[in-house]
Amino acid sequence: MTVHFIGAGPGAPDLITVRGLNLVRSCSVCVYAGSLVPPEILENAPEDADIVDSAPLNLDEIIDLMRRAHVQGKDVARLHSGDPSLYGAIAEQMRRLKRENIPYDVVPGVPAFAAAAAALKQELTIPEIAQSVILTRTSMKSSAMPEGESLTSLARSQTTLAIHLSIRNLEKIQRDLIPIYGEDCPVVVAYRVSWPDEQFLFGTLSSIREKVRAAKITRTALILVGPALSAQQDFRDSALYDPNHVHILRHTRPDKST
């Protein structure tokens, strides 16, 4: 048997990968992350599959469930929201499985920041404005941020920030980022991206907190910050498709005389 850690995507049931969906259809045990995984995906599990919500379980209970499946020779579809490599808490699960010689693999999924950019019809890396995307969070009740990964440290790049798990920490985000990005830096809050109740709030570092408070958004939201968010028209074309840019798949410049 194998435990398959599967990225279920941000919410829309058709944003799971084909590989992930095929595994859900074939596994005898399906363990999913509470309200973060759409029920439509679970409907693809075999009729006789054991379907377990992991939300009320602790790590020992989750591993015990996988251990029993291993003894019974049953494959496990372990569904996480988004992409499991980002804030998926799969590292400790895989560590325990490795100790017990229980086979596992990982299937990537569509992360929330990519789904948000798609819904916004927004490229996050704009030529000469932002060429990096930093995925981060802030410390609240969860584990502390490592030394050197404070929001102020990361913000010195002044590139695009995708801040996870921090919607209730907007006061600190404003306090840390306004001195670096400025009060008028654009911000987008993406709430439950790709779900039926998806919502986007647009503002600046100085205004977004009041807008979030008025909308009563307290969870399941991603915060995008950076000048690339407002650069829709005034930027140079990338070199990739420039007719004068030569690369391995386009060896010569076009003959302008023809």
N, C-alpha and C positions, 0 to 999 in steps of 0.2 A: 504493500500500500504506500501511498504518498500523501502528505499534507500539502495542499496547493494553496499558498498565500496569493490571493487574487485581488487586484485592484478593480473595484466595481465601478470606478468613475465617480464624477461629482454628484450624480443624482438621476439624470435621465437614464432610463433602463437601456436605451440603445447606444449609450456611450461606453458600455463595457466592451472589451475586445472580443473578437470572435473566439480566440483561444480560451479566454476566461469563461465565456458563455458555454462553450463545449464542455469544459471541465465541470461546470455547475450541473449540466445535463447528465453527466456520467458518474458523479460522486454519490456515494451512499449516505454520507454525512455532510451537512451544510451548516457551518457556523458563521453567523453574520453579525455585523456591528450595529445592533439596535436600529434606531430610526434613521441612521445614516445611509443604509442600503435600501433602495426602492423595493417594495414587495413584488413588483413585476419580475424582477430578476429571480427571486426565490421560487416563483411559479414554474420556472424552468427545471427545478430539481426533480428527480424521479419521484413518482407517486409515493413510494414506500421509504423515501429518504428521511433520516432523522434531521430535523431542522431546529437549530438551537440559537437563540438570541444571546450573544455574549455580553450584552450590556450589564446584567446583574452579576456576572461571574468575575471572580478574581483570577490571577494568573495560574495559581495551582489548580483551580477547577477547570480552566480551559485546557491545560496540559493533561490533566487526568482524563478529560473527554477524548483527547487525541490519542492518549495511551490505550484507552479501551478500544478505539477504532483500529489501532495498530494490531492489537491482539486478535481482533476479529477479522483482520484483513480487509478493512473498509477504507476506501479513499475518502479524504476530507477536503471539501472546498471551504477554505477559510477566507471569507469575504471581508475586505476592508474598503472603506470609502476612498475615493480619489486614487492616488498611486500609493501603494504600501511603503515605498521608500521614504515618504515624507510624513513624519509625525504619525506613523502607523503603529508604533509600539510592537513591531514584528521582531526586532533584534533580540529581545529577551525571550520571545517564544522560540525562535530558531536556536538560540543558545541552549535552551532546555531540551529541545528535540535532538540536537546534536549529541548532547550528553547521553541520551537514552537510545541513540542509534535509530531514531525514527526518521525515515526519509522525508525530505521536503523540497519544494522548489517555489519560485516566485514568478507571478505573471504581472507585468506592469499594467497600470491603468491611467486614465486621463486625469491629471491633477487639476485641482480647482482653479489655479491661476491660469492655466491654459484654456480651460473652459470659459472663464470670465473674459479673457482677451478675445476669444472667438465670438462670444455673445456681443461684446462691445465693438466688434470689427476693428480691433486695435492691435497693431504690432507693438510689442513692448521694447524692441530694440530698433531705434530710429537712427539712421546715419548721422554721426557727429553730434547727437544729442544724448543718446543712451545706448550702449552696446553691451550692457550686462543687466541681469536680473538677479537680485538677491532675495532668496527665500529665507524668511526668519520668523521669529515670534518674540514676544516679550514675556518676562517672568511675572506670573501672578501666583496661583496656588500650585502650579506645576513645578517641575524641577528648575533650578536656577540656570541662567544662561552661563556658558563657559566664559572664562576670562578672555577678553579680546573680542567677544561677540555682542557687546552692548549695542543698543540701537544707535547711539551717537557714534560709536566706532564704525559701524557699517555704513552709516549715512554720509560719512565724509566723502565717499565716492560720488555722491549726488546722482546716482543712477536710479533705475526703477527698483522699488522695494515692493515685495509681496509679503505682507505681514499677516501671519496666521494666528489663530487662537488668541486674539487680542482685542476683540471689539469692545470689551468692558474696560480696556486700558487706554482709551483714547486721550485722556488728560495727560498721561505720561508721554504718549506718542507726540502730542502737540508740543509738550515742554521740551522734548529731546530734539525734535526735527525742525521746528520753526527757526531756531538760530542758524541752522545749516541750509535748509531748503527755502526758507522765507515763508511768510504768512500766505502768500498767493499761490504757492505750489499746488498743482491740481491733485485731488484725491478722489478715488472711486471706492465706495464700499459695495461689495458684491455679496448679496444675501442669498443663500441657498441656490447657487448657480445651477441652472438647467432643471430645477424642480418646477412644478406648476406655479408655485408662489414666489418664483425668482423675483428679485428686486435689486435695482441699482440706485445708489445715492451718489450724486455728483456734487463736489464742493472743493474747498481749499483746506489747507491745514488749519486755517483760522475758523472756518465755518462748519466743518464736517461733524464735529462733536454734537452741536445743537441739532443738526439734521438727523443724526442717528438717534438721538434722544427723542426727537419728535416722532420718528418712525417706530420707536420702541423695539429696536433691534438689539438683542442681548446675547445672541449666540449664532453659530453656523454662518459666520460672515468672514470674508477676506477683505483686507485693506490694501489697495494699490496706491502707491505714492510715487510721484516723479514727474519731471518735465516732459517725458515722452508721451504722457497721457493727453497733453494738449497740442502735441505736434502732429496735426493731421494734414496740414497743407504746406507749411513753411519749413521744408527740409530738402536737402539735396538727395538726388537719386543714389541708390547704392551702386557700387562698382560692378556688381554681379552681372548686370545686363547692359552695362555701358558698351556701345559698339567699339570703343577704343581700348577696352580692357581685354587683354589676351590671357587665357588660362589654358589648362591642359585639354579641355574639351572644345575650346575655340582658339585655334592656333594663330590665325592671322586676322588682321583688321580688314574690314570690308573695303573693296575697291571702290572709292568714291567716284571714279571716272565712268563707271558703268551705270 
